[in-house]
Amino acid sequence: MDADRQLTDEQIKALIERGAVIGCAFDNWMIKPGWTIGVSDPKTTSVEDIANHTDHICQWR
């Protein structure tokens, strides 16, 4: 995914292998690529964007 994230793909894979629970952060700058704090409109981030991140993680299972 092309966005700032707290976990790399390698970290996600390692967590899944260990049976870890991975939560979601609802910070716009981590959800929407190109989102800039204090500049971007928060209304441009949607639940679909969260679902896309969740789907990305689920693809590793």
C-alpha distance matrix in Angstrom:
0.0 3.8 5.8 8.6 8.7 11.9 10.9 9.5 9.0 12.7 13.7 12.4 14.3 17.3 17.5 17.5 20.2 22.2 22.0 20.6 19.7 16.3 16.7 14.7 15.0 15.8 15.6 14.4 13.1 10.6 9.7 9.9 8.5 11.9 13.8 16.8 19.2 22.6 21.6 19.2 20.7 19.6 20.5 17.5 15.3 16.0 16.2 14.2 11.1 12.0 12.5 9.1 7.8 11.1 10.7 7.6 10.1 13.0 12.0 13.0 16.4
3.8 0.0 3.8 7.1 8.9 12.5 12.4 11.1 11.5 14.9 15.9 15.2 17.4 20.0 20.3 20.7 23.3 25.2 25.2 23.5 22.5 19.0 18.9 16.5 16.0 16.3 15.2 13.5 11.5 10.0 9.6 8.7 6.0 8.8 11.3 14.1 16.8 20.1 18.9 16.7 18.7 18.3 19.4 16.3 14.7 16.2 17.2 15.4 12.0 13.5 14.8 11.5 10.4 14.0 14.0 11.2 13.6 16.6 15.7 16.7 20.2
5.8 3.8 0.0 3.8 6.1 9.8 10.8 10.5 12.0 15.3 15.4 14.9 17.7 19.9 19.6 20.6 23.4 24.7 24.6 22.4 21.1 17.4 16.8 14.1 13.0 13.3 11.7 10.3 8.0 6.3 6.8 6.5 4.5 7.2 8.7 11.2 13.6 17.1 16.3 14.4 16.4 15.6 17.4 14.6 12.7 14.8 15.9 14.9 11.1 12.1 14.2 11.7 9.9 13.5 14.5 12.1 13.7 17.1 17.0 17.7 21.0
8.6 7.1 3.8 0.0 3.8 7.0 8.9 9.4 12.0 14.6 14.1 14.2 17.4 18.9 18.5 20.1 22.9 23.7 23.9 21.2 20.1 16.4 15.7 13.3 11.6 12.5 10.4 10.0 7.0 5.1 7.6 8.4 7.2 8.8 9.4 10.9 12.4 16.1 16.2 14.8 17.2 16.1 18.5 16.3 14.2 16.4 17.4 17.1 13.3 13.4 16.0 14.0 11.4 14.6 16.3 13.8 14.6 18.2 18.6 18.7 21.8
8.7 8.9 6.1 3.8 0.0 3.7 5.5 7.0 9.6 12.2 11.0 10.9 14.4 15.7 14.9 16.6 19.5 20.1 20.2 17.5 16.4 12.7 12.3 10.5 9.3 11.2 10.0 10.7 8.7 5.4 7.7 10.0 9.8 12.2 12.2 13.8 14.7 18.4 19.0 17.4 19.2 17.5 19.7 17.9 15.1 16.6 16.7 16.6 13.1 12.2 14.5 13.0 9.7 12.2 14.4 11.9 11.8 15.5 16.4 16.1 18.9
11.9 12.5 9.8 7.0 3.7 0.0 3.8 6.9 10.0 11.6 9.4 9.9 13.5 14.0 12.9 15.2 17.9 17.9 18.2 15.2 14.3 10.9 10.7 9.8 8.8 11.6 10.8 12.6 10.9 7.7 10.4 13.2 13.5 15.5 15.2 16.2 16.3 20.0 21.2 19.9 21.6 19.5 21.9 20.6 17.5 18.9 18.5 18.9 15.6 13.9 16.3 15.3 11.6 13.2 15.8 13.6 12.4 16.1 17.4 16.5 18.9
10.9 12.4 10.8 8.9 5.5 3.8 0.0 3.8 6.6 7.9 5.8 6.3 9.8 10.4 9.8 12.1 14.5 14.9 15.6 13.0 12.8 9.7 10.8 10.8 11.0 14.0 13.9 15.4 13.9 10.3 12.2 14.9 14.9 17.5 17.7 19.2 19.7 23.5 24.3 22.8 24.4 22.3 24.4 22.7 19.6 20.4 19.6 19.5 16.4 14.7 16.2 14.9 11.2 12.3 14.4 11.7 10.1 13.7 14.7 13.2 15.8
9.5 11.1 10.5 9.4 7.0 6.9 3.8 0.0 3.8 5.3 5.1 6.3 8.7 9.9 10.7 12.4 14.3 15.6 16.7 14.8 15.2 12.4 14.0 13.8 14.3 16.9 16.6 17.5 15.6 12.2 13.8 15.8 15.0 17.6 18.6 20.2 21.4 25.2 25.5 24.0 25.9 24.2 26.1 24.0 21.1 22.0 21.4 20.6 17.5 16.4 17.4 15.4 12.1 13.6 14.7 11.3 10.3 13.9 13.9 12.2 15.3
9.0 11.5 12.0 12.0 9.6 10.0 6.6 3.8 0.0 3.8 5.4 5.0 6.2 8.7 9.9 10.6 12.3 14.4 15.3 14.3 15.0 12.5 14.7 14.7 16.0 18.5 18.8 19.4 17.9 14.4 15.1 17.0 16.2 19.2 20.5 22.7 24.1 27.9 27.9 26.0 27.6 25.9 27.3 25.0 22.0 22.4 21.5 20.2 17.5 16.4 16.6 14.4 11.5 12.5 12.7 9.2 8.2 11.4 10.7 8.8 12.1
12.7 14.9 15.3 14.6 12.2 11.6 7.9 5.3 3.8 0.0 3.8 5.4 5.1 6.3 8.7 10.0 10.7 12.6 14.5 13.7 15.3 13.6 16.2 17.1 18.3 21.3 21.5 22.5 20.8 17.3 18.4 20.5 19.6 22.4 23.7 25.5 26.7 30.5 30.8 29.2 30.9 29.1 30.8 28.5 25.5 26.0 24.9 23.8 21.2 19.8 20.0 18.0 15.0 15.6 15.9 12.6 10.9 13.6 13.0 10.1 12.9
13.7 15.9 15.4 14.1 11.0 9.4 5.8 5.1 5.4 3.8 0.0 3.8 5.4 5.1 6.2 8.6 9.9 10.7 12.4 10.9 12.4 10.7 13.3 14.6 15.8 19.1 19.4 21.0 19.6 16.0 17.4 20.0 19.7 22.4 23.1 24.7 25.4 29.2 29.9 28.4 30.0 27.9 29.7 27.9 24.6 25.0 23.8 23.2 20.6 18.7 19.3 17.9 14.5 14.7 15.8 13.0 10.6 13.5 13.9 11.1 13.3
12.4 15.2 14.9 14.2 10.9 9.9 6.3 6.3 5.0 5.4 3.8 0.0 3.8 5.5 5.1 6.2 8.6 10.0 10.6 9.3 10.2 8.3 11.2 12.4 14.4 17.5 18.5 19.9 19.1 15.3 15.9 18.7 18.8 22.0 22.5 24.6 25.4 29.1 29.7 27.7 28.9 26.5 28.0 26.1 22.8 22.7 21.0 20.3 18.1 16.0 16.1 14.9 11.7 11.3 12.3 9.8 7.0 9.7 10.5 7.9 10.0
14.3 17.4 17.7 17.4 14.4 13.5 9.8 8.7 6.2 5.1 5.4 3.8 0.0 3.8 5.5 5.2 6.2 8.8 10.0 10.0 11.9 11.0 14.3 15.8 18.1 21.1 22.2 23.5 22.6 18.8 19.3 21.8 21.6 24.9 25.7 27.9 29.0 32.7 33.1 31.0 32.2 30.0 31.2 29.2 25.9 25.6 23.8 22.8 20.8 18.9 18.4 17.0 14.3 13.6 13.7 11.2 8.5 10.1 10.0 6.5 8.4
17.3 20.0 19.9 18.9 15.7 14.0 10.4 9.9 8.7 6.3 5.1 5.5 3.8 0.0 3.8 5.5 5.1 6.4 8.8 8.8 11.5 11.3 14.8 16.9 18.9 22.3 23.3 25.1 24.1 20.3 21.3 24.1 24.0 27.0 27.7 29.5 30.1 33.9 34.6 32.9 34.2 31.8 33.3 31.6 28.2 28.0 26.2 25.5 23.5 21.3 21.1 20.1 17.0 16.2 16.9 14.6 11.6 13.2 13.6 10.1 11.1
17.5 20.3 19.6 18.5 14.9 12.9 9.8 10.7 9.9 8.7 6.2 5.1 5.5 3.8 0.0 3.8 5.4 5.1 6.3 5.2 7.7 7.8 11.5 14.0 16.3 19.8 21.2 23.3 22.7 19.0 19.8 23.0 23.5 26.6 26.7 28.6 28.8 32.5 33.5 31.6 32.6 29.9 31.4 30.0 26.4 26.0 23.9 23.7 21.9 19.2 19.1 18.8 15.6 14.2 15.5 13.9 10.4 11.9 13.4 10.3 10.7
17.5 20.7 20.6 20.1 16.6 15.2 12.1 12.4 10.6 10.0 8.6 6.2 5.2 5.5 3.8 0.0 3.8 5.3 5.0 5.7 7.9 8.5 12.2 14.7 17.6 20.7 22.5 24.4 24.1 20.3 20.5 23.5 24.1 27.5 27.8 30.0 30.6 34.2 34.9 32.7 33.4 30.7 31.7 30.2 26.6 25.7 23.3 22.8 21.4 18.8 18.0 17.7 15.0 13.1 13.7 12.6 9.0 9.4 10.8 7.7 7.2
20.2 23.3 23.4 22.9 19.5 17.9 14.5 14.3 12.3 10.7 9.9 8.6 6.2 5.1 5.4 3.8 0.0 3.8 5.5 7.6 10.8 12.0 15.7 18.4 21.1 24.3 26.0 27.9 27.4 23.6 24.0 26.9 27.2 30.5 31.0 33.1 33.7 37.4 38.1 36.0 36.9 34.3 35.4 33.8 30.2 29.5 27.1 26.4 25.0 22.5 21.6 21.1 18.6 16.7 17.0 15.7 12.3 12.4 13.2 9.6 8.8
22.2 25.2 24.7 23.7 20.1 17.9 14.9 15.6 14.4 12.6 10.7 10.0 8.8 6.4 5.1 5.3 3.8 0.0 3.8 5.5 9.2 11.2 14.9 18.0 20.6 24.0 25.8 28.1 27.7 24.0 24.7 27.9 28.5 31.7 31.8 33.6 33.8 37.4 38.5 36.6 37.4 34.5 35.8 34.6 30.9 30.2 27.8 27.6 26.2 23.3 22.8 22.7 19.9 17.9 18.9 17.8 14.2 14.5 16.0 12.7 11.7
22.0 25.2 24.6 23.9 20.2 18.2 15.6 16.7 15.3 14.5 12.4 10.6 10.0 8.8 6.3 5.0 5.5 3.8 0.0 3.8 6.8 9.4 13.0 16.2 19.3 22.5 24.7 27.0 27.2 23.4 23.7 27.0 28.1 31.4 31.2 33.3 33.4 36.8 37.9 35.7 36.2 33.2 34.2 33.1 29.4 28.2 25.5 25.4 24.5 21.4 20.6 21.1 18.5 15.9 17.0 16.7 12.9 12.6 14.7 12.1 10.3
20.6 23.5 22.4 21.2 17.5 15.2 13.0 14.8 14.3 13.7 10.9 9.3 10.0 8.8 5.2 5.7 7.6 5.5 3.8 0.0 3.8 6.4 9.8 13.2 16.0 19.4 21.4 24.0 24.2 20.5 21.0 24.5 25.8 28.9 28.5 30.3 30.1 33.5 34.8 32.8 33.3 30.2 31.5 30.6 26.9 26.0 23.4 23.7 22.5 19.2 19.0 19.7 16.7 14.4 16.3 15.8 12.0 12.6 15.2 12.8 11.9
19.7 22.5 21.1 20.1 16.4 14.3 12.8 15.2 15.0 15.3 12.4 10.2 11.9 11.5 7.7 7.9 10.8 9.2 6.8 3.8 0.0 3.8 6.5 10.1 13.2 16.3 18.8 21.4 22.0 18.5 18.7 22.3 24.1 27.2 26.4 28.3 27.9 31.2 32.5 30.4 30.5 27.3 28.4 27.8 24.0 22.9 20.2 20.9 19.9 16.4 16.3 17.5 14.7 12.1 14.5 14.7 11.1 11.7 14.9 13.4 12.5
16.3 19.0 17.4 16.4 12.7 10.9 9.7 12.4 12.5 13.6 10.7 8.3 11.0 11.3 7.8 8.5 12.0 11.2 9.4 6.4 3.8 0.0 3.8 6.9 9.8 13.1 15.3 17.8 18.3 14.7 15.0 18.6 20.3 23.4 22.6 24.6 24.3 27.7 28.9 26.7 27.0 23.9 25.1 24.4 20.6 19.8 17.4 18.0 16.6 13.2 13.6 14.5 11.4 9.4 12.3 12.1 8.7 10.3 13.4 12.4 12.5
16.7 18.9 16.8 15.7 12.3 10.7 10.8 14.0 14.7 16.2 13.3 11.2 14.3 14.8 11.5 12.2 15.7 14.9 13.0 9.8 6.5 3.8 0.0 3.8 6.7 9.8 12.4 15.1 16.1 12.9 13.0 16.8 19.0 21.9 20.6 22.4 21.9 24.9 26.3 24.2 24.2 20.9 22.1 21.8 18.0 17.2 14.9 16.2 14.8 11.2 12.3 13.8 10.8 9.2 12.7 13.0 10.5 12.2 15.5 15.1 15.4
14.7 16.5 14.1 13.3 10.5 9.8 10.8 13.8 14.7 17.1 14.6 12.4 15.8 16.9 14.0 14.7 18.4 18.0 16.2 13.2 10.1 6.9 3.8 0.0 3.8 6.3 9.1 11.5 12.8 9.9 9.5 13.3 15.8 18.6 17.1 19.1 18.7 21.7 22.8 20.5 20.4 17.2 18.4 18.0 14.2 13.6 11.7 13.1 11.4 7.9 9.9 11.4 8.5 7.8 11.6 12.0 10.4 12.5 15.5 15.9 16.8
15.0 16.0 13.0 11.6 9.3 8.8 11.0 14.3 16.0 18.3 15.8 14.4 18.1 18.9 16.3 17.6 21.1 20.6 19.3 16.0 13.2 9.8 6.7 3.8 0.0 3.8 5.6 8.7 9.9 7.5 8.1 11.7 14.4 16.6 14.6 16.1 15.2 18.2 19.7 17.7 17.9 14.6 16.5 16.3 12.8 13.1 12.1 14.0 11.7 8.8 11.9 13.0 10.1 10.6 14.3 14.2 13.2 15.8 18.4 18.8 20.1
15.8 16.3 13.3 12.5 11.2 11.6 14.0 16.9 18.5 21.3 19.1 17.5 21.1 22.3 19.8 20.7 24.3 24.0 22.5 19.4 16.3 13.1 9.8 6.3 3.8 0.0 3.8 6.2 8.7 7.5 7.1 10.2 13.4 15.3 12.8 14.4 13.5 16.0 17.3 15.1 14.7 11.2 12.9 13.1 9.6 10.1 9.6 12.0 10.0 7.7 11.2 12.6 10.7 11.6 15.0 15.4 15.2 17.5 20.0 21.0 22.4
15.6 15.2 11.7 10.4 10.0 10.8 13.9 16.6 18.8 21.5 19.4 18.5 22.2 23.3 21.2 22.5 26.0 25.8 24.7 21.4 18.8 15.3 12.4 9.1 5.6 3.8 0.0 3.8 5.6 5.5 6.5 8.9 11.7 12.9 10.1 11.0 9.8 12.6 14.2 12.4 12.7 9.7 12.3 12.4 9.5 11.3 11.9 14.0 11.2 10.0 13.7 14.3 12.3 14.1 17.3 17.0 17.0 19.8 21.9 22.7 24.5
14.4 13.5 10.3 10.0 10.7 12.6 15.4 17.5 19.4 22.5 21.0 19.9 23.5 25.1 23.3 24.4 27.9 28.1 27.0 24.0 21.4 17.8 15.1 11.5 8.7 6.2 3.8 0.0 3.8 5.4 5.0 5.9 8.9 9.8 6.8 8.5 8.2 10.9 11.5 9.1 9.5 6.9 9.5 8.9 6.4 9.2 10.9 12.4 9.5 9.6 13.3 13.4 12.1 14.6 17.2 16.8 17.7 20.4 22.1 23.3 25.4
13.1 11.5 8.0 7.0 8.7 10.9 13.9 15.6 17.9 20.8 19.6 19.1 22.6 24.1 22.7 24.1 27.4 27.7 27.2 24.2 22.0 18.3 16.1 12.8 9.9 8.7 5.6 3.8 0.0 3.8 5.6 5.9 7.3 7.6 5.1 6.3 6.7 10.3 10.7 9.1 10.9 9.4 12.4 11.1 9.3 12.3 14.0 14.9 11.4 11.8 15.3 14.5 12.8 15.7 18.1 17.0 17.9 21.0 22.2 23.1 25.6
10.6 10.0 6.3 5.1 5.4 7.7 10.3 12.2 14.4 17.3 16.0 15.3 18.8 20.3 19.0 20.3 23.6 24.0 23.4 20.5 18.5 14.7 12.9 9.9 7.5 7.5 5.5 5.4 3.8 0.0 3.8 6.1 7.5 9.4 8.1 9.9 10.4 14.0 14.5 12.7 14.1 12.1 14.5 13.0 10.3 12.4 13.2 13.8 10.2 9.8 13.1 12.2 9.7 12.5 15.1 13.7 14.2 17.5 18.8 19.4 21.9
9.7 9.6 6.8 7.6 7.7 10.4 12.2 13.8 15.1 18.4 17.4 15.9 19.3 21.3 19.8 20.5 24.0 24.7 23.7 21.0 18.7 15.0 13.0 9.5 8.1 7.1 6.5 5.0 5.6 3.8 0.0 3.8 6.6 9.3 8.1 11.0 12.0 15.1 15.1 12.3 13.0 10.8 12.3 10.5 7.4 9.0 9.8 10.1 6.4 6.6 9.9 9.0 7.4 10.5 12.7 11.9 13.2 16.0 17.2 18.6 20.9
9.9 8.7 6.5 8.4 10.0 13.2 14.9 15.8 17.0 20.5 20.0 18.7 21.8 24.1 23.0 23.5 26.9 27.9 27.0 24.5 22.3 18.6 16.8 13.3 11.7 10.2 8.9 5.9 5.9 6.1 3.8 0.0 3.8 6.3 5.5 9.1 11.1 13.9 12.9 9.9 10.9 9.7 11.0 8.3 6.3 8.8 10.8 10.4 6.8 8.8 11.6 10.1 9.6 13.1 14.5 13.7 15.7 18.3 19.0 20.7 23.3
8.5 6.0 4.5 7.2 9.8 13.5 14.9 15.0 16.2 19.6 19.7 18.8 21.6 24.0 23.5 24.1 27.2 28.5 28.1 25.8 24.1 20.3 19.0 15.8 14.4 13.4 11.7 8.9 7.3 7.5 6.6 3.8 0.0 3.8 5.6 8.9 11.8 14.8 13.3 10.8 12.8 12.6 13.9 10.8 9.8 12.3 14.4 13.3 9.7 11.9 14.2 11.8 11.2 15.0 15.9 14.2 16.5 19.4 19.4 20.8 23.9
11.9 8.8 7.2 8.8 12.2 15.5 17.5 17.6 19.2 22.4 22.4 22.0 24.9 27.0 26.6 27.5 30.5 31.7 31.4 28.9 27.2 23.4 21.9 18.6 16.6 15.3 12.9 9.8 7.6 9.4 9.3 6.3 3.8 0.0 3.8 6.3 9.8 12.4 10.4 8.5 11.3 12.1 13.9 11.0 11.0 14.2 16.9 16.2 12.8 15.0 17.6 15.5 14.9 18.6 19.6 18.0 20.2 23.2 23.2 24.5 27.6
13.8 11.3 8.7 9.4 12.2 15.2 17.7 18.6 20.5 23.7 23.1 22.5 25.7 27.7 26.7 27.8 31.0 31.8 31.2 28.5 26.4 22.6 20.6 17.1 14.6 12.8 10.1 6.8 5.1 8.1 8.1 5.5 5.6 3.8 0.0 3.8 6.7 9.3 7.9 5.6 8.3 8.7 11.0 8.9 8.7 12.4 15.1 15.3 12.0 13.9 17.0 15.6 14.9 18.3 19.9 18.8 20.6 23.5 24.1 25.5 28.3
16.8 14.1 11.2 10.9 13.8 16.2 19.2 20.2 22.7 25.5 24.7 24.6 27.9 29.5 28.6 30.0 33.1 33.6 33.3 30.3 28.3 24.6 22.4 19.1 16.1 14.4 11.0 8.5 6.3 9.9 11.0 9.1 8.9 6.3 3.8 0.0 3.8 6.3 5.4 5.2 8.7 9.6 12.7 11.4 11.6 15.4 18.2 18.8 15.6 17.0 20.3 19.2 18.1 21.4 23.3 22.0 23.5 26.6 27.3 28.3 31.2
19.2 16.8 13.6 12.4 14.7 16.3 19.7 21.4 24.1 26.7 25.4 25.4 29.0 30.1 28.8 30.6 33.7 33.8 33.4 30.1 27.9 24.3 21.9 18.7 15.2 13.5 9.8 8.2 6.7 10.4 12.0 11.1 11.8 9.8 6.7 3.8 0.0 3.8 5.5 6.4 8.9 9.1 12.8 12.5 12.5 16.1 18.6 19.9 16.9 17.7 21.3 20.8 19.4 22.3 24.7 23.6 24.6 27.7 28.9 29.8 32.3
22.6 20.1 17.1 16.1 18.4 20.0 23.5 25.2 27.9 30.5 29.2 29.1 32.7 33.9 32.5 34.2 37.4 37.4 36.8 33.5 31.2 27.7 24.9 21.7 18.2 16.0 12.6 10.9 10.3 14.0 15.1 13.9 14.8 12.4 9.3 6.3 3.8 0.0 3.8 6.2 8.2 9.3 12.7 13.2 14.0 17.6 20.4 22.0 19.3 20.3 23.9 23.6 22.5 25.4 27.7 26.9 28.0 31.0 32.3 33.3 35.8
21.6 18.9 16.3 16.2 19.0 21.2 24.3 25.5 27.9 30.8 29.9 29.7 33.1 34.6 33.5 34.9 38.1 38.5 37.9 34.8 32.5 28.9 26.3 22.8 19.7 17.3 14.2 11.5 10.7 14.5 15.1 12.9 13.3 10.4 7.9 5.4 5.5 3.8 0.0 3.8 6.7 9.1 11.9 11.6 13.2 16.9 20.1 21.1 18.5 20.2 23.6 22.8 22.3 25.4 27.3 26.5 28.1 31.0 31.8 33.1 35.8
19.2 16.7 14.4 14.8 17.4 19.9 22.8 24.0 26.0 29.2 28.4 27.7 31.0 32.9 31.6 32.7 36.0 36.6 35.7 32.8 30.4 26.7 24.2 20.5 17.7 15.1 12.4 9.1 9.1 12.7 12.3 9.9 10.8 8.5 5.6 5.2 6.4 6.2 3.8 0.0 3.8 6.3 8.7 7.9 9.6 13.3 16.7 17.5 15.0 17.0 20.2 19.5 19.3 22.4 24.1 23.6 25.4 28.1 28.9 30.5 33.1
20.7 18.7 16.4 17.2 19.2 21.6 24.4 25.9 27.6 30.9 30.0 28.9 32.2 34.2 32.6 33.4 36.9 37.4 36.2 33.3 30.5 27.0 24.2 20.4 17.9 14.7 12.7 9.5 10.9 14.1 13.0 10.9 12.8 11.3 8.3 8.7 8.9 8.2 6.7 3.8 0.0 3.8 5.4 5.8 8.1 11.4 14.9 16.1 14.4 16.3 19.4 19.3 19.5 22.2 24.0 24.1 25.9 28.2 29.3 31.2 33.5
19.6 18.3 15.6 16.1 17.5 19.5 22.3 24.2 25.9 29.1 27.9 26.5 30.0 31.8 29.9 30.7 34.3 34.5 33.2 30.2 27.3 23.9 20.9 17.2 14.6 11.2 9.7 6.9 9.4 12.1 10.8 9.7 12.6 12.1 8.7 9.6 9.1 9.3 9.1 6.3 3.8 0.0 3.8 5.4 5.9 8.9 12.0 13.9 12.2 13.5 16.7 17.2 17.2 19.5 21.7 22.0 23.4 25.6 27.2 29.0 31.0
20.5 19.4 17.4 18.5 19.7 21.9 24.4 26.1 27.3 30.8 29.7 28.0 31.2 33.3 31.4 31.7 35.4 35.8 34.2 31.5 28.4 25.1 22.1 18.4 16.5 12.9 12.3 9.5 12.4 14.5 12.3 11.0 13.9 13.9 11.0 12.7 12.8 12.7 11.9 8.7 5.4 3.8 0.0 3.8 5.5 7.3 10.6 12.3 11.7 13.4 16.0 16.7 17.6 19.6 21.4 22.2 24.0 25.7 27.2 29.4 31.2
17.5 16.3 14.6 16.3 17.9 20.6 22.7 24.0 25.0 28.5 27.9 26.1 29.2 31.6 30.0 30.2 33.8 34.6 33.1 30.6 27.8 24.4 21.8 18.0 16.3 13.1 12.4 8.9 11.1 13.0 10.5 8.3 10.8 11.0 8.9 11.4 12.5 13.2 11.6 7.9 5.8 5.4 3.8 0.0 3.8 6.4 10.2 10.7 9.5 12.1 14.5 14.5 15.5 18.1 19.4 19.9 22.0 23.9 24.9 27.2 29.3
15.3 14.7 12.7 14.2 15.1 17.5 19.6 21.1 22.0 25.5 24.6 22.8 25.9 28.2 26.4 26.6 30.2 30.9 29.4 26.9 24.0 20.6 18.0 14.2 12.8 9.6 9.5 6.4 9.3 10.3 7.4 6.3 9.8 11.0 8.7 11.6 12.5 14.0 13.2 9.6 8.1 5.9 5.5 3.8 0.0 3.8 7.2 8.2 6.5 8.5 11.3 11.5 12.2 14.5 16.2 16.8 18.7 20.5 21.8 24.0 26.0
16.0 16.2 14.8 16.4 16.6 18.9 20.4 22.0 22.4 26.0 25.0 22.7 25.6 28.0 26.0 25.7 29.5 30.2 28.2 26.0 22.9 19.8 17.2 13.6 13.1 10.1 11.3 9.2 12.3 12.4 9.0 8.8 12.3 14.2 12.4 15.4 16.1 17.6 16.9 13.3 11.4 8.9 7.3 6.4 3.8 0.0 3.8 5.2 5.3 6.9 8.9 10.1 11.4 13.0 14.5 15.9 17.7 18.9 20.5 23.0 24.5
16.2 17.2 15.9 17.4 16.7 18.5 19.6 21.4 21.5 24.9 23.8 21.0 23.8 26.2 23.9 23.3 27.1 27.8 25.5 23.4 20.2 17.4 14.9 11.7 12.1 9.6 11.9 10.9 14.0 13.2 9.8 10.8 14.4 16.9 15.1 18.2 18.6 20.4 20.1 16.7 14.9 12.0 10.6 10.2 7.2 3.8 0.0 3.8 5.3 5.1 6.3 8.7 10.1 10.6 12.2 14.3 15.7 16.4 18.4 21.0 22.0
14.2 15.4 14.9 17.1 16.6 18.9 19.5 20.6 20.2 23.8 23.2 20.3 22.8 25.5 23.7 22.8 26.4 27.6 25.4 23.7 20.9 18.0 16.2 13.1 14.0 12.0 14.0 12.4 14.9 13.8 10.1 10.4 13.3 16.2 15.3 18.8 19.9 22.0 21.1 17.5 16.1 13.9 12.3 10.7 8.2 5.2 3.8 0.0 3.8 5.4 4.9 6.2 8.8 9.7 10.2 12.2 14.4 14.9 16.2 19.2 20.4
11.1 12.0 11.1 13.3 13.1 15.6 16.4 17.5 17.5 21.2 20.6 18.1 20.8 23.5 21.9 21.4 25.0 26.2 24.5 22.5 19.9 16.6 14.8 11.4 11.7 10.0 11.2 9.5 11.4 10.2 6.4 6.8 9.7 12.8 12.0 15.6 16.9 19.3 18.5 15.0 14.4 12.2 11.7 9.5 6.5 5.3 5.3 3.8 0.0 3.8 5.4 5.1 6.6 8.8 9.8 10.8 12.9 14.4 15.6 18.1 19.9
12.0 13.5 12.1 13.4 12.2 13.9 14.7 16.4 16.4 19.8 18.7 16.0 18.9 21.3 19.2 18.8 22.5 23.3 21.4 19.2 16.4 13.2 11.2 7.9 8.8 7.7 10.0 9.6 11.8 9.8 6.6 8.8 11.9 15.0 13.9 17.0 17.7 20.3 20.2 17.0 16.3 13.5 13.4 12.1 8.5 6.9 5.1 5.4 3.8 0.0 3.8 5.4 5.3 6.3 8.6 9.9 11.0 12.5 14.5 16.6 18.0
12.5 14.8 14.2 16.0 14.5 16.3 16.2 17.4 16.6 20.0 19.3 16.1 18.4 21.1 19.1 18.0 21.6 22.8 20.6 19.0 16.3 13.6 12.3 9.9 11.9 11.2 13.7 13.3 15.3 13.1 9.9 11.6 14.2 17.6 17.0 20.3 21.3 23.9 23.6 20.2 19.4 16.7 16.0 14.5 11.3 8.9 6.3 4.9 5.4 3.8 0.0 3.8 5.4 5.0 6.0 8.5 9.9 10.3 12.2 14.9 15.9
9.1 11.5 11.7 14.0 13.0 15.3 14.9 15.4 14.4 18.0 17.9 14.9 17.0 20.1 18.8 17.7 21.1 22.7 21.1 19.7 17.5 14.5 13.8 11.4 13.0 12.6 14.3 13.4 14.5 12.2 9.0 10.1 11.8 15.5 15.6 19.2 20.8 23.6 22.8 19.5 19.3 17.2 16.7 14.5 11.5 10.1 8.7 6.2 5.1 5.4 3.8 0.0 3.8 5.4 5.0 6.2 8.8 9.8 10.6 13.4 15.2
7.8 10.4 9.9 11.4 9.7 11.6 11.2 12.1 11.5 15.0 14.5 11.7 14.3 17.0 15.6 15.0 18.6 19.9 18.5 16.7 14.7 11.4 10.8 8.5 10.1 10.7 12.3 12.1 12.8 9.7 7.4 9.6 11.2 14.9 14.9 18.1 19.4 22.5 22.3 19.3 19.5 17.2 17.6 15.5 12.2 11.4 10.1 8.8 6.6 5.3 5.4 3.8 0.0 3.8 5.4 5.0 6.5 8.7 10.1 11.9 13.9
11.1 14.0 13.5 14.6 12.2 13.2 12.3 13.6 12.5 15.6 14.7 11.3 13.6 16.2 14.2 13.1 16.7 17.9 15.9 14.4 12.1 9.4 9.2 7.8 10.6 11.6 14.1 14.6 15.7 12.5 10.5 13.1 15.0 18.6 18.3 21.4 22.3 25.4 25.4 22.4 22.2 19.5 19.6 18.1 14.5 13.0 10.6 9.7 8.8 6.3 5.0 5.4 3.8 0.0 3.8 5.4 5.3 6.3 8.8 10.6 11.7
10.7 14.0 14.5 16.3 14.4 15.8 14.4 14.7 12.7 15.9 15.8 12.3 13.7 16.9 15.5 13.7 17.0 18.9 17.0 16.3 14.5 12.3 12.7 11.6 14.3 15.0 17.3 17.2 18.1 15.1 12.7 14.5 15.9 19.6 19.9 23.3 24.7 27.7 27.3 24.1 24.0 21.7 21.4 19.4 16.2 14.5 12.2 10.2 9.8 8.6 6.0 5.0 5.4 3.8 0.0 3.8 5.4 4.9 6.2 9.1 10.3
7.6 11.2 12.1 13.8 11.9 13.6 11.7 11.3 9.2 12.6 13.0 9.8 11.2 14.6 13.9 12.6 15.7 17.8 16.7 15.8 14.7 12.1 13.0 12.0 14.2 15.4 17.0 16.8 17.0 13.7 11.9 13.7 14.2 18.0 18.8 22.0 23.6 26.9 26.5 23.6 24.1 22.0 22.2 19.9 16.8 15.9 14.3 12.2 10.8 9.9 8.5 6.2 5.0 5.4 3.8 0.0 3.8 5.5 5.4 7.4 10.0
10.1 13.6 13.7 14.6 11.8 12.4 10.1 10.3 8.2 10.9 10.6 7.0 8.5 11.6 10.4 9.0 12.3 14.2 12.9 12.0 11.1 8.7 10.5 10.4 13.2 15.2 17.0 17.7 17.9 14.2 13.2 15.7 16.5 20.2 20.6 23.5 24.6 28.0 28.1 25.4 25.9 23.4 24.0 22.0 18.7 17.7 15.7 14.4 12.9 11.0 9.9 8.8 6.5 5.3 5.4 3.8 0.0 3.8 5.4 5.8 7.8
13.0 16.6 17.1 18.2 15.5 16.1 13.7 13.9 11.4 13.6 13.5 9.7 10.1 13.2 11.9 9.4 12.4 14.5 12.6 12.6 11.7 10.3 12.2 12.5 15.8 17.5 19.8 20.4 21.0 17.5 16.0 18.3 19.4 23.2 23.5 26.6 27.7 31.0 31.0 28.1 28.2 25.6 25.7 23.9 20.5 18.9 16.4 14.9 14.4 12.5 10.3 9.8 8.7 6.3 4.9 5.5 3.8 0.0 3.8 5.3 5.6
12.0 15.7 17.0 18.6 16.4 17.4 14.7 13.9 10.7 13.0 13.9 10.5 10.0 13.6 13.4 10.8 13.2 16.0 14.7 15.2 14.9 13.4 15.5 15.5 18.4 20.0 21.9 22.1 22.2 18.8 17.2 19.0 19.4 23.2 24.1 27.3 28.9 32.3 31.8 28.9 29.3 27.2 27.2 24.9 21.8 20.5 18.4 16.2 15.6 14.5 12.2 10.6 10.1 8.8 6.2 5.4 5.4 3.8 0.0 3.8 5.6
13.0 16.7 17.7 18.7 16.1 16.5 13.2 12.2 8.8 10.1 11.1 7.9 6.5 10.1 10.3 7.7 9.6 12.7 12.1 12.8 13.4 12.4 15.1 15.9 18.8 21.0 22.7 23.3 23.1 19.4 18.6 20.7 20.8 24.5 25.5 28.3 29.8 33.3 33.1 30.5 31.2 29.0 29.4 27.2 24.0 23.0 21.0 19.2 18.1 16.6 14.9 13.4 11.9 10.6 9.1 7.4 5.8 5.3 3.8 0.0 3.8
16.4 20.2 21.0 21.8 18.9 18.9 15.8 15.3 12.1 12.9 13.3 10.0 8.4 11.1 10.7 7.2 8.8 11.7 10.3 11.9 12.5 12.5 15.4 16.8 20.1 22.4 24.5 25.4 25.6 21.9 20.9 23.3 23.9 27.6 28.3 31.2 32.3 35.8 35.8 33.1 33.5 31.0 31.2 29.3 26.0 24.5 22.0 20.4 19.9 18.0 15.9 15.2 13.9 11.7 10.3 10.0 7.8 5.6 5.6 3.8 0.0
